[in-house]
Amino acid sequence: MQLSRLSSRAIFAAATLAVASPSVLAQTATWNGTVDSNWTTQGNWDTNSVPVSGQTALFNNAGNGNTTISLSGAAQPIGSIFFDAAAAPYVLGNSPAGDVFNFDAAGQLAMNSGVTANEEVGASITNAGAFTVTNSTTNSPTSPILTIGDSASPGTLTLSSAAGQTFTIAGPGRIVFNHAIQDSSGVPTAMAITSTGSVIFNGAITSNGNTTISGAGAKVMYNATATGSGTLSITPASASTVVTINAARGGTGGLDLGGTYTGSLLLNAQSTYSAGTTLNGPAAQVQLLVDSTSVSGNIVSGPLGTGTINFIGSTPSKLVPIGGDRTLANPIFWTNGMFAETNATADPTPRSLTLSGPIFFGTTGRTSTNNIVGASLIFGDPNNPSTMNLGASMTFSTNVANGGQSTIINDVVKNNPAGGTGALAAQNRCVLILNAANLYTGTTTATGTAANGYGTIFVNNTTGSGTGTGAVTIRGVNAGVGLGGTLGGSGTISGTVNVSPTASGQQGGNLSPGSSGVNSPGTLTTGQMTWNPVGRYIFDYNASNNATGGGVNDLVRNTGTGKLVLTTLTTSAKFDLNLNPLPTGSPTGTPATYVIASYAGGVTPPTGFSGTDLTPYFSFSGIYDTSVAPTVTLNGNDIDINFVPVPEPTTLLLASLGAIGLAIRPRRRRFA
C-alpha cells in the first residue's frame, strides 16, 4: 500500500509541473481524513505525517467526509497546497479562530484544471517570499471558485517582507479574495495579476506595492477600499479585459493604463488617490459611473482621484460618462496623446462629460473626438471656468455620421505657459462653442472634407474675444459653394476673419450669425472680414428696414476700424447669399431692405467696381419669392439686401402706353 501511495503522488507530480517546482512536488502528502477534521492529526495524511515547510499538501478525494478542516487555532508552515481533479469541496482553516498558513518562499496555492468543486482557504495566510495563487479551471459562469477567506469572517493575507518578491494571481478560473491584503512590516510587495479569468477583491487592500494587471480577457473587480501607496497598472492588449473599481482608492498611489491596454475600466466610486492617472492605451475606455462631487475642505475627489490625468498615448483613450452627466475636476495634461470620448453600449442615453479642472496641451497637435450622440463634451464649469492652456493646435471632431456633437469650451483658452502657441480647429461635423474671453494667439479654423463633413464654430463670448487675437479662417477642402466650415455666434472676434480663402483647394465656407446658427438670428462682431468666391452667408431675417441685427435679423459687423473686404469677388466668381426668411421676414409683396453687414471701417468693393449696385457679384439661394428680385447695394459702410417687386409684363406695357398718351395729349390741344 505504501508503494501504491508513492506511485499516486509521482503521477500527480508529473501532471502539475506547470504550477509547482519539482523540489516541492517531491514531498507530497495527500489528505484522506481517516481520523478526524484536524490538520495536525497525522493519521489524516497518507504519509502518516503532517505536511510542513518544504512540502505540498494535496486534496484529491472526498476526505472521508472531513472536508471542513481546522488548524487548531495555530500557524501551520507549508510549502504549497493543491486541489486536484477528484477533490471534494474543502474549507481549509477558520481565520477568526487563529488558523494561519505560513507559506514558504515560492509557495503556491492552486486549483488544477480538473477540479469541479468550489474550494476555500479560510485561514489567514502569510508568505516568506514570492507567492502564487492559481485557479486553472475553466473560466465560465459555472466554473469552480477558489475562495481566499470566509466571506462572513475573513482574515488577512500578509505579503512577504522580502525585498523584490511578487505575489502572483494566475490562471483562467475564478478567484475571490475575502481576506484583507496587507504588507508584512510595511515592506511593499508587488502584486501581478496574470489571470485570464475573474479575480474579485472583497477585502480592503493596504499593501503599498505596485499592482500590475496583464491578463488578456481578465475580469478584475475591486469591491473594498484600497489605501496603499502603490500604482495600479493595467496593460493587457485585449478589448475583453474589464477592470471594475466599486470602492474608493486612497493613499498616494496612482492609476496607469499601459501602452497595450485596449479594454475597459469601470469607475464606480469616489477616490482620493493623489499620484495621478496615466492613460496610454491605444483604445482604453474609462467608464465614469460617478463624478467629482465629493468635496472635503479644498479637495475635490472623484473616480480618478485628486491627481492629474495624463493622456500620453498616440491613439485614443476614452472617457465615457455612464448613468448620468459626469464631471471631472482633475487637472488634465495631454503630452503626446489623443483624447476621445464616446457613448457606451451599456448606457445608450446621451451623457455629457464636463472637464472642470485646468487643461494643459503640449507642443504637439491634439485631436479630441466627441462621439456622444446628442450630448456634449464640456471644458470648464460655466459658473467657475478654469483655463485651457494650448501649446499647439487642438482639433475637435466627431466620427458620428450625422454629426452635431457639441464641444463646449467655457474655460479661458490661453497659450501654454510652458511654451507653444495655441490654436483651435473644428472639423468632421463637430460643433465647437466658445463662450469665454480667450487669450490664445494662434489661428481658429472651421474646415473639413466632403467625405467626413465640416466643422462649425459658434463664438458666444460676452467680453473680450472668443477666438483670442489670431486669425479666423472658414473653409473647406476642394469644396463647392457653401461646402466647408461654418462660423456663427453672437459674440465678438478681434482677429481677422477670412471666409472661403481663394487659395487652391481651400474654398467653401459659411457665415451663420446667431448663438446657434440657422433659425436663431443674431449679431456677430468681428475684426476685418474678407468675403471670397464660393463662400456663403446664411441670412436669417424677420423684421425689415429699421431692425438691424440684435437677434431680430442676422448681422455681421465691426465697430472699430476693421473693413469688409470684397476685392476677390468678380461677376463670374461670386459670394452666395442663402436667404432664410423667418415668420415675419417674407420678401413677398411690399419692398423690403435688410442690413446684412455693417463695418465702421468701411467696405472695400470688388476690384474695378464703381457705383452702389453690388448685385452682379452675388448669387442667391435659399427661400425667396421668384417674383421678387433681390439686389445687393453698397450703402456707405453697410451692405444691404433689397427685395423689390418686379411688375408683371402687362403692367409694364400699360404703364408705357399711359406715358405715351400723356405726352401726345397736350399737342392735340395746341393744334386744335
Secondary structure as the mmCIF struct_conf table of DSSP 4:
data_model
#
loop_
_struct_conf.conf_type_id
_struct_conf.id
_struct_conf.beg_label_comp_id
_struct_conf.beg_label_asym_id
_struct_conf.beg_label_seq_id
_struct_conf.end_label_comp_id
_struct_conf.end_label_asym_id
_struct_conf.end_label_seq_id
HELX_RH_AL_P HELX_RH_AL_P1 GLN A 2 ALA A 15
TURN_TY1_P TURN_TY1_P1 THR A 16 VAL A 19
BEND BEND1 ALA A 20 ALA A 20
HELX_RH_AL_P HELX_RH_AL_P2 PRO A 22 LEU A 25
TURN_TY1_P TURN_TY1_P2 ALA A 26 ALA A 26
BEND BEND2 GLN A 27 GLN A 27
STRN STRN1 THR A 28 THR A 30
STRN STRN2 TRP A 31 TRP A 31
BEND BEND3 THR A 34 VAL A 35
BEND BEND4 SER A 37 SER A 37
STRN STRN3 ASN A 38 ASN A 38
TURN_TY1_P TURN_TY1_P3 TRP A 39 THR A 40
HELX_RH_3T_P HELX_RH_3T_P1 GLN A 42 ASN A 44
STRN STRN4 TRP A 45 TRP A 45
TURN_TY1_P TURN_TY1_P4 ASP A 46 THR A 47
BEND BEND5 ASN A 48 SER A 49
TURN_TY1_P TURN_TY1_P5 SER A 53 GLY A 54
STRN STRN5 THR A 56 PHE A 59
BEND BEND6 ASN A 61 ASN A 61
HELX_RH_3T_P HELX_RH_3T_P2 GLY A 63 GLY A 65
STRN STRN6 THR A 68 ILE A 69
STRN STRN7 SER A 70 SER A 70
TURN_TY1_P TURN_TY1_P6 SER A 72 GLY A 73
BEND BEND7 ALA A 74 ALA A 74
STRN STRN8 ALA A 75 PHE A 83
TURN_TY1_P TURN_TY1_P7 ALA A 85 ALA A 86
STRN STRN9 VAL A 91 LEU A 92
HELX_RH_3T_P HELX_RH_3T_P3 SER A 95 ALA A 97
TURN_TY1_P TURN_TY1_P8 GLY A 98 GLY A 98
STRN STRN10 VAL A 100 MET A 111
TURN_TY1_P TURN_TY1_P9 SER A 113 GLY A 114
BEND BEND8 ALA A 117 ALA A 117
STRN STRN11 GLU A 119 VAL A 121
BEND BEND9 ALA A 123 ALA A 123
STRN STRN12 SER A 124 ASN A 127
BEND BEND10 ALA A 128 GLY A 129
STRN STRN13 PHE A 131 ASN A 135
BEND BEND11 THR A 137 THR A 137
BEND BEND12 SER A 140 SER A 140
TURN_TY1_P TURN_TY1_P10 PRO A 141 THR A 142
BEND BEND13 SER A 143 SER A 143
STRN STRN14 ILE A 145 ILE A 148
BEND BEND14 GLY A 149 GLY A 149
BEND BEND15 SER A 151 SER A 153
STRN STRN15 THR A 156 LEU A 159
HELX_LH_PP_P HELX_LH_PP_P1 SER A 160 SER A 160
BEND BEND16 ALA A 162 ALA A 162
TURN_TY1_P TURN_TY1_P11 ALA A 163 GLY A 164
STRN STRN16 THR A 166 ALA A 170
BEND BEND17 GLY A 171 GLY A 173
STRN STRN17 ARG A 174 PHE A 177
BEND BEND18 HIS A 179 HIS A 179
STRN STRN18 ALA A 180 ASP A 183
STRN STRN19 SER A 184 SER A 184
TURN_TY1_P TURN_TY1_P12 SER A 185 GLY A 186
STRN STRN20 VAL A 187 VAL A 187
STRN STRN21 ALA A 190 ILE A 193
BEND BEND19 THR A 196 GLY A 197
STRN STRN22 SER A 198 PHE A 201
BEND BEND20 GLY A 203 GLY A 203
STRN STRN23 ILE A 205 ILE A 205
BEND BEND21 GLY A 209 GLY A 209
STRN STRN24 THR A 211 ILE A 213
TURN_TY1_P TURN_TY1_P13 ALA A 216 GLY A 217
STRN STRN25 LYS A 219 TYR A 222
BEND BEND22 ALA A 224 ALA A 224
STRN STRN26 ALA A 226 ALA A 226
BEND BEND23 SER A 229 SER A 229
STRN STRN27 LEU A 232 ILE A 234
TURN_TY1_P TURN_TY1_P14 ALA A 239 SER A 240
STRN STRN28 VAL A 242 ILE A 245
BEND BEND24 ALA A 247 ALA A 247
STRN STRN29 ARG A 249 ARG A 249
TURN_TY1_P TURN_TY1_P15 GLY A 251 THR A 252
STRN STRN30 LEU A 255 LEU A 257
TURN_TY1_P TURN_TY1_P16 GLY A 259 THR A 260
BEND BEND25 GLY A 263 GLY A 263
STRN STRN31 SER A 264 LEU A 267
BEND BEND26 ALA A 269 ALA A 269
STRN STRN32 SER A 271 SER A 271
BEND BEND27 ALA A 275 ALA A 275
STRN STRN33 THR A 277 LEU A 279
BEND BEND28 PRO A 282 ALA A 283
STRN STRN34 GLN A 285 LEU A 288
BEND BEND29 LEU A 289 VAL A 290
BEND BEND30 SER A 292 SER A 292
STRN STRN35 SER A 294 SER A 296
TURN_TY1_P TURN_TY1_P17 GLY A 297 ASN A 298
STRN STRN36 ILE A 299 SER A 301
STRN STRN37 GLY A 302 GLY A 302
TURN_TY1_P TURN_TY1_P18 PRO A 303 LEU A 304
BEND BEND31 THR A 306 GLY A 307
STRN STRN38 ILE A 309 PHE A 311
BEND BEND32 SER A 314 THR A 315
STRN STRN39 SER A 317 PRO A 321
BEND BEND33 GLY A 323 GLY A 324
STRN STRN40 ARG A 326 LEU A 328
BEND BEND34 ASN A 330 ASN A 330
STRN STRN41 ILE A 332 TRP A 334
BEND BEND35 THR A 335 ASN A 336
STRN STRN42 PHE A 339 THR A 342
TURN_TY1_P TURN_TY1_P19 THR A 345 ALA A 346
BEND BEND36 THR A 349 THR A 349
STRN STRN43 LEU A 353 LEU A 355
BEND BEND37 GLY A 357 GLY A 357
STRN STRN44 ILE A 359 PHE A 361
BEND BEND38 THR A 363 THR A 364
STRN STRN45 ARG A 366 ASN A 371
TURN_TY1_P TURN_TY1_P20 VAL A 373 GLY A 374
STRN STRN46 SER A 376 PHE A 379
BEND BEND39 GLY A 380 GLY A 380
STRN STRN47 ASP A 381 ASP A 381
TURN_TY1_P TURN_TY1_P21 PRO A 382 ASN A 383
STRN STRN48 ASN A 384 ASN A 384
STRN STRN49 THR A 387 LEU A 390
BEND BEND40 GLY A 391 ALA A 392
STRN STRN50 SER A 393 SER A 397
TURN_TY1_P TURN_TY1_P22 ALA A 401 ASN A 402
STRN STRN51 SER A 406 ILE A 409
BEND BEND41 ASP A 411 ASP A 411
STRN STRN52 VAL A 412 ASN A 415
TURN_TY1_P TURN_TY1_P23 PRO A 417 ALA A 418
BEND BEND42 GLY A 419 GLY A 419
STRN STRN53 ALA A 423 ALA A 426
STRN STRN54 GLN A 427 GLN A 427
TURN_TY1_P TURN_TY1_P24 ASN A 428 ARG A 429
STRN STRN55 VAL A 431 LEU A 434
BEND BEND43 ALA A 436 ALA A 436
BEND BEND44 GLY A 442 GLY A 442
STRN STRN56 THR A 444 ALA A 446
STRN STRN57 GLY A 448 THR A 449
TURN_TY1_P TURN_TY1_P25 ALA A 450 ASN A 452
STRN STRN58 GLY A 453 TYR A 454
STRN STRN59 THR A 456 VAL A 459
BEND BEND45 THR A 462 GLY A 464
TURN_TY1_P TURN_TY1_P26 GLY A 466 THR A 469
BEND BEND46 GLY A 470 GLY A 470
STRN STRN60 VAL A 472 ILE A 474
BEND BEND47 VAL A 477 ASN A 478
TURN_TY1_P TURN_TY1_P27 VAL A 481 GLY A 482
BEND BEND48 GLY A 484 GLY A 484
STRN STRN61 THR A 486 GLY A 489
BEND BEND49 SER A 490 GLY A 491
STRN STRN62 THR A 492 THR A 492
BEND BEND50 GLY A 495 GLY A 495
STRN STRN63 VAL A 497 VAL A 499
BEND BEND51 SER A 500 SER A 500
BEND BEND52 ALA A 503 ALA A 503
TURN_TY1_P TURN_TY1_P28 SER A 504 GLY A 505
STRN STRN64 GLY A 509 PRO A 513
STRN STRN65 GLY A 514 GLY A 514
TURN_TY1_P TURN_TY1_P29 SER A 515 SER A 516
BEND BEND53 GLY A 517 GLY A 517
TURN_TY1_P TURN_TY1_P30 VAL A 518 ASN A 519
BEND BEND54 SER A 520 SER A 520
STRN STRN66 THR A 523 THR A 525
BEND BEND55 GLY A 527 GLN A 528
STRN STRN67 MET A 529 TRP A 531
TURN_TY1_P TURN_TY1_P31 PRO A 533 VAL A 534
STRN STRN68 GLY A 535 TYR A 541
BEND BEND56 ALA A 543 ALA A 543
TURN_TY1_P TURN_TY1_P32 ASN A 545 ASN A 546
BEND BEND57 GLY A 549 GLY A 549
STRN STRN69 GLY A 550 GLY A 550
TURN_TY1_P TURN_TY1_P33 GLY A 551 VAL A 552
STRN STRN70 ASN A 553 ASN A 553
STRN STRN71 LEU A 555 ASN A 558
BEND BEND58 THR A 559 THR A 561
STRN STRN72 LEU A 564 VAL A 565
TURN_TY1_P TURN_TY1_P34 THR A 567 THR A 568
BEND BEND59 THR A 571 ALA A 573
STRN STRN73 PHE A 575 PRO A 581
TURN_TY1_P TURN_TY1_P35 PRO A 583 THR A 584
BEND BEND60 THR A 588 THR A 590
STRN STRN74 ALA A 592 TYR A 599
TURN_TY1_P TURN_TY1_P36 ALA A 600 GLY A 601
STRN STRN75 VAL A 603 THR A 604
TURN_TY1_P TURN_TY1_P37 THR A 607 GLY A 608
BEND BEND61 GLY A 611 THR A 612
STRN STRN76 ASP A 613 ASP A 613
HELX_RH_3T_P HELX_RH_3T_P4 THR A 615 TYR A 617
STRN STRN77 PHE A 618 GLY A 622
BEND BEND62 ILE A 623 ILE A 623
TURN_TY1_P TURN_TY1_P38 THR A 626 SER A 627
STRN STRN78 VAL A 628 ASN A 635
TURN_TY1_P TURN_TY1_P39 GLY A 636 ASN A 637
STRN STRN79 ASP A 638 PRO A 645
HELX_LH_PP_P HELX_LH_PP_P2 VAL A 646 GLU A 648
HELX_RH_AL_P HELX_RH_AL_P3 PRO A 649 ARG A 670
TURN_TY1_P TURN_TY1_P40 PHE A 671 PHE A 671
#
